[in-house]
């Protein structure tokens, strides 16, 4: 794999973190839920930053193919998850707008 492709994909995860926090905050009902949801995002990001470097094993040097494959799979899985969240939030907003059930975390 091209080393520039890997570096470009790494930047796609960290750069939108502020947008992710804003998105989570905009889709929560109360202040406590916003804080809790932001804490979950922050914890997940921290855990991923601890686990991620562990995939680069010395035995795989200099290509580090298993780590690169893992990285690409995680990044590729972000798109369907994001689209599923978009559909879920759109459904909740339509239901809430028509006087239907109110969803809570």
Buried (B, 14 or more C-beta within 10 A) or exposed (E): EEEEEBEEBEEEBEEBEEEBBEBBBEBBEEEEBBEBBBEEBBEEBEEEEEEBEEBBEEEEEEEBEEBBEBBBEBBEEEEEEEEEEEEEBEEBEEEEEEEEEEBEE
